[in-house]
């Protein structure tokens, strides 16, 4: 298959490396220097040259705020039957965007990134394929992800964003709260060190990505849930209520399927 990847960031670069075996892959990035320094792929320096490449699939790997503009810029140079695709971490507005473009599309979300994922072994990672996508596109990406050992899950556009608000927004927000309360520690414990490592990894991510995740319309409900739990925990600690603390800890263990220590 002839595939054009738009965006030579972390995930765009990963896609290029994985797709180059068995496919004719080209790449476009509006950062000309970054494009010039890449190798191993057909380079599209001007979008009009995409017409000559004639891709069968375009994977839009730019940041969420730039997805629409990237599609608008490349559409005039694509064959009518070319599949459009995105790997956005938040899908808000994309259903309407694809509807307006009146093109076949496939929307997916590889739920891992360069900070924490081991790209040499993705067997414990997950990816989401949007149910409303074109059947051929879904089949292509299902095979692609599964051949890498990635577990594939199917969600609607709306179901995806609800899931991401829970699976990404909650740990992101919790880690940010930890970082906001940071002080220098002369003798940090092992738990503190683990949290610090996670915080450093999270905050090494692009600000735009963090903002996209947290601005998911379903995130605010999760933040309110965190606040409610913290308020309740504060109440227990202030009252030094051992019985209520035992009940609280038991509920937490149930939530994570963990047994009480013997």
C-alpha positions as CSV (number, residue, x, y, z in Angstrom):
1,X,0.0,0.0,0.0
2,X,1.1,3.6,-0.7
3,X,1.0,5.5,2.6
4,X,1.6,9.2,3.2
5,X,2.4,10.1,6.9
6,X,1.8,13.7,7.7
7,X,3.9,14.8,10.7
8,X,7.4,13.6,11.6
9,X,7.0,13.8,15.4
10,X,7.5,10.9,17.8
11,X,4.5,8.9,16.7
12,X,4.8,9.9,13.0
13,X,8.4,8.7,13.1
14,X,7.4,5.4,14.8
15,X,4.7,4.8,12.2
16,X,7.1,5.4,9.4
17,X,9.6,2.9,10.8
18,X,7.0,0.2,11.3
19,X,5.2,0.7,8.0
20,X,8.2,0.9,5.7
21,X,8.5,-2.9,5.5
22,X,5.8,-4.1,3.1
23,X,4.6,-0.6,2.1
24,X,5.6,2.3,-0.1
25,X,5.8,5.1,2.5
26,X,6.2,8.8,2.1
27,X,6.4,11.6,4.7
28,X,5.5,15.3,4.8
29,X,6.3,17.7,7.6
30,X,6.1,21.5,7.4
31,X,9.4,21.7,9.3
32,X,11.7,21.5,6.3
33,X,14.9,21.0,8.3
34,X,13.4,18.0,10.2
35,X,12.2,16.6,6.9
36,X,15.7,17.1,5.3
37,X,17.3,15.3,8.2
38,X,15.1,12.2,7.9
39,X,16.1,9.3,5.8
40,X,14.7,6.0,4.4
41,X,11.5,7.4,3.1
42,X,10.1,9.3,0.2
43,X,10.1,13.0,1.2
44,X,7.2,15.3,0.2
45,X,8.5,18.8,0.5
46,X,5.5,20.5,-1.1
47,X,2.0,19.1,-0.6
48,X,1.3,19.4,-4.3
49,X,3.9,16.7,-4.9
50,X,1.5,14.3,-3.0
51,X,-0.5,14.1,-6.2
52,X,2.5,12.4,-7.9
53,X,2.9,9.9,-5.1
54,X,-0.9,9.1,-5.2
55,X,-1.3,7.6,-1.7
56,X,-3.9,5.1,-0.9
57,X,-3.8,6.0,2.8
58,X,-2.9,9.3,4.5
59,X,-2.1,9.1,8.2
60,X,-2.5,12.5,9.8
61,X,0.0,12.4,12.7
62,X,0.0,16.2,13.5
63,X,-1.2,17.7,16.8
64,X,-4.9,17.8,17.5
65,X,-5.4,21.6,16.8
66,X,-3.7,21.2,13.4
67,X,-5.5,18.1,12.1
68,X,-8.2,19.9,10.2
69,X,-5.8,22.3,8.6
70,X,-3.5,19.5,7.6
71,X,-6.4,17.6,5.9
72,X,-7.6,20.8,4.2
73,X,-4.1,21.4,2.8
74,X,-3.5,17.9,1.4
75,X,-7.1,17.0,0.2
76,X,-6.8,18.8,-3.2
77,X,-3.8,16.5,-4.1
78,X,-5.3,13.2,-3.1
79,X,-7.1,10.5,-5.1
80,X,-10.8,10.5,-4.4
81,X,-10.7,6.9,-3.0
82,X,-7.7,7.7,-0.7
83,X,-8.4,6.7,2.9
84,X,-8.0,9.5,5.5
85,X,-6.7,8.6,9.0
86,X,-5.7,10.1,12.3
87,X,-4.1,8.9,15.5
88,X,-5.4,11.7,17.7
89,X,-5.6,11.1,21.5
90,X,-8.9,13.0,21.7
91,X,-11.5,12.6,19.0
92,X,-13.8,15.5,19.9
93,X,-15.0,17.1,16.6
94,X,-13.4,14.5,14.3
95,X,-16.7,12.7,13.5
96,X,-18.1,16.0,12.1
97,X,-14.8,16.8,10.4
98,X,-14.8,13.5,8.5
99,X,-18.5,13.8,7.7
100,X,-17.9,17.3,6.2
101,X,-15.0,16.0,4.1
102,X,-17.2,13.2,2.6
103,X,-14.2,10.9,2.4
104,X,-13.5,7.3,3.6
105,X,-11.7,7.5,6.9
106,X,-10.3,5.4,9.7
107,X,-9.6,6.8,13.1
108,X,-7.3,5.0,15.6
109,X,-5.4,5.8,18.8
110,X,-2.2,3.9,19.7
111,X,-2.4,4.3,23.5
112,X,1.3,4.5,24.2
113,X,4.1,6.9,23.5
114,X,7.9,7.3,23.7
115,X,8.0,8.3,27.3
116,X,6.9,5.0,28.9
117,X,6.4,2.5,26.2
118,X,9.1,0.0,25.2
119,X,8.9,0.2,21.4
120,X,10.9,-3.0,21.0
121,X,8.1,-4.9,22.8
122,X,4.6,-3.5,22.6
123,X,2.9,-6.7,23.8
124,X,1.4,-5.0,26.9
125,X,0.2,-2.0,25.0
126,X,-3.3,-1.1,23.7
127,X,-4.8,0.6,20.7
128,X,-8.3,1.8,19.9
129,X,-10.0,1.6,16.5
130,X,-13.1,3.8,16.1
131,X,-16.2,1.8,15.2
132,X,-17.6,4.3,12.7
133,X,-14.4,3.9,10.5
134,X,-14.3,2.5,7.0
135,X,-14.2,-1.4,7.1
136,X,-11.1,-1.6,4.9
137,X,-9.3,0.9,7.2
138,X,-10.3,-0.9,10.3
139,X,-9.0,-4.2,8.9
140,X,-5.7,-2.6,7.9
141,X,-5.0,-1.1,11.3
142,X,-6.2,-4.1,13.2
143,X,-3.7,-6.2,11.3
144,X,-1.0,-3.6,11.8
145,X,-1.5,-3.3,15.5
146,X,-2.0,-7.0,16.2
147,X,1.1,-8.0,14.2
148,X,3.0,-5.8,16.7
149,X,1.4,-7.7,19.6
150,X,-0.8,-4.7,20.5
151,X,-4.3,-5.4,22.0
152,X,-6.9,-3.8,19.9
153,X,-10.2,-2.4,21.3
154,X,-13.2,-1.0,19.5
155,X,-15.0,2.2,20.6
156,X,-17.3,4.8,19.1
157,X,-15.9,8.4,18.8
158,X,-17.8,9.3,21.9
159,X,-16.9,6.1,23.8
160,X,-13.3,6.7,23.0
161,X,-13.2,10.2,24.6
162,X,-15.1,8.9,27.7
163,X,-12.5,6.1,28.1
164,X,-9.6,8.4,27.6
165,X,-10.9,10.9,30.2
166,X,-10.7,8.0,32.7
167,X,-7.6,6.1,31.5
168,X,-5.4,9.1,30.8
169,X,-6.9,12.2,32.4
170,X,-7.0,10.6,35.9
171,X,-3.4,9.6,36.0
172,X,-2.3,12.8,34.3
173,X,-4.1,15.0,36.8
174,X,-3.0,12.9,39.8
175,X,0.6,13.1,38.7
176,X,0.3,16.9,38.2
177,X,-1.0,17.2,41.8
178,X,2.0,15.3,43.0
179,X,4.3,17.5,41.1
180,X,2.5,20.6,42.4
181,X,3.2,19.5,46.0
182,X,6.9,18.7,45.4
183,X,9.6,19.6,47.8
184,X,13.3,18.7,47.8
185,X,13.8,15.4,49.6
186,X,17.1,14.5,51.2
187,X,16.0,10.9,51.9
188,X,13.2,10.0,49.5
189,X,11.5,6.7,49.9
190,X,11.0,4.1,47.1
191,X,7.4,5.1,46.6
192,X,8.3,8.7,46.3
193,X,11.0,7.9,43.8
194,X,8.6,5.9,41.6
195,X,6.1,8.8,41.6
196,X,8.9,11.2,40.8
197,X,10.0,9.1,37.9
198,X,6.4,9.1,36.5
199,X,6.0,12.8,37.0
200,X,9.3,13.6,35.2
201,X,8.2,11.3,32.3
202,X,4.8,12.9,32.1
203,X,6.1,16.5,32.2
204,X,8.7,15.7,29.5
205,X,5.7,15.3,27.1
206,X,4.7,18.1,24.8
207,X,2.6,20.7,26.5
208,X,0.1,20.6,23.6
209,X,-0.4,16.9,24.1
210,X,-1.0,17.3,27.9
211,X,-3.5,20.1,27.2
212,X,-5.3,18.0,24.6
213,X,-5.8,15.2,27.0
214,X,-6.9,17.4,29.9
215,X,-9.3,19.5,27.7
216,X,-11.2,16.4,26.7
217,X,-14.8,17.4,27.5
218,X,-15.2,14.4,29.8
219,X,-12.1,15.2,31.9
220,X,-13.9,17.6,34.2
221,X,-16.1,14.9,35.6
222,X,-13.0,12.8,36.5
223,X,-11.4,15.8,38.2
224,X,-14.5,16.3,40.2
225,X,-14.3,12.6,41.3
226,X,-10.7,13.1,42.4
227,X,-11.6,16.2,44.4
228,X,-14.5,14.4,46.1
229,X,-12.2,11.5,47.1
230,X,-9.6,13.9,48.4
231,X,-12.2,15.7,50.4
232,X,-13.4,12.5,51.9
233,X,-9.9,11.3,52.7
234,X,-9.2,14.7,54.4
235,X,-12.3,14.2,56.5
236,X,-11.1,10.8,57.7
237,X,-7.6,12.0,58.5
238,X,-8.8,15.1,60.3
239,X,-11.1,12.9,62.5
240,X,-8.5,10.2,63.0
241,X,-11.3,7.8,62.2
242,X,-9.6,4.3,62.2
243,X,-12.7,2.4,61.4
244,X,-13.6,4.6,58.4
245,X,-10.0,4.5,57.2
246,X,-10.2,0.7,57.2
247,X,-13.4,0.8,55.1
248,X,-11.9,3.3,52.8
249,X,-8.7,1.3,52.2
250,X,-10.8,-1.9,51.6
251,X,-12.8,-0.1,48.9
252,X,-9.6,1.0,47.3
253,X,-8.3,-2.5,47.3
254,X,-11.5,-3.7,45.7
255,X,-11.2,-1.1,43.0
256,X,-7.7,-2.4,42.0
257,X,-8.5,-6.0,42.8
258,X,-6.0,-6.2,45.6
259,X,-6.4,-8.2,48.8
260,X,-5.8,-6.8,52.3
261,X,-2.3,-7.8,53.6
262,X,-2.4,-10.8,56.0
